[in-house]
Amino acid sequence: MGDRLRRLSIYLWLMLSFLVALAAAIILMPASGGLRPTTLSGALAASSGIAAFFVIAAFSPARREPRARTIWFLFALGILGWFGCKVSTFYHVSRWGTLSLSPGYPDLLCGVGSALIIAALLIKVARRPRRVSPQAVAGALAAAALALIVVANFVIAPALRNPALTPWERFRDCFLAVADFGLGALALVIIAIYGGQGMGRPWVQVAVGLIFYAVGDAIYWHLAEAGLYGPAGNLVTALFWTAGYLLIGLGAYYRRLVFKGVIRFPPAESEGEAQSP
């Protein structure tokens, strides 16, 4: 067990080192040219690939637990959709040198991936422990309501009012904004449910990663609406996205160790049971 726990610590330090190195590299790169957007999109493709690898690795032992199988199967498919989106974006950027993508298959992959992850989170929340602090859930729902107001005001309404957008672009923007809200809201509820058992719980780490991802999207929407998300991309947005993917991978790796019995949380380990991590 000690070796596996040390691996978790090593993963965390590598994740932090990767984020610092990425930030330093982008800051030192010239803003003009294609090197910066290629590096940013490559980092996103790599980090989403790490998340996909560990989520699939967690699904493998989860197949033996009926209550966990569906959750992790949907989660794995969703993360693969995100990974496909980032890989296709990296290919586009490395070949044509721009982060500006018209609506197409990357948006489709991202949207389908988000929908599958939301489905997995809904099942996870439905199988919540019997004893949950109502104050924590109420606080999470209040934060989700505030997020809904922000999304509706700063993303959905401008997309619907923008005459320059095609009907497909309006649908894309609204759908992805609602999906981000769903991811963030469900992540807050999961933290409210499991956070009291310890912030080191695997699902809490996954939820924090999803919040980082949603916040990165929110920053992106704001910059794009203000016309500030130029060809060089935005470092803060990329760091939020990258950190989100890596935290999801960390939580999934942790959960895999629980599935395999390397780390135990007494007394129950199955998804949805009273003490489930």
C-alpha angles and dihedrals in degrees: 000000000000092000092051092048090050088053089057090052091048090050090052093050092046089051092053091045091051092052093048092047091048092050092048093047093050093046091052094046120092112259092226124070131036101285097088098048090043091052093047095049091044091053090050092049091049095047093046088050090054090051091048092049095053095042090053088046089054091049092056096069091031089069088077091061112068094201092052100039098079094044095052094039091057091041092052093049090049094050090048088055090053090047091051090050093053094044092052090047091051090051090050093048096044091050102039101021099232137104091208108108124177115224108287145111095331089059090046092051092047093047095048090045092052092048092052093048091049089052090052092049092049090055090047092052092045089056093052122148116275093242112059126156107250090205091057093049091046090052091049092049091049090052089047091052090052090049090051091054091049093048093047094048101041103031116016099040095047091047092052093046097045107104091193093067123090119229089257092052091049091050091047094051094046094045095048091045092052090046091053089050090050092050093048095044095049090045089054091051091050090051089049090051100043104019092083088062090059136299088244092072112120096234091050089055090049091049093050088051090053090051090052088051093049092047089051089054091048091053090048093051091049094049093045092050091050092047092242100117097094131180091277091061127219122287096205092053092048092049092052091049093045093047089049093054093046093049090050088052091049092051092046092050090049090050091051090057089052092050090051092049095243091121120031131200108195132264109001132020106177121108112268098015122128097267099029114148 
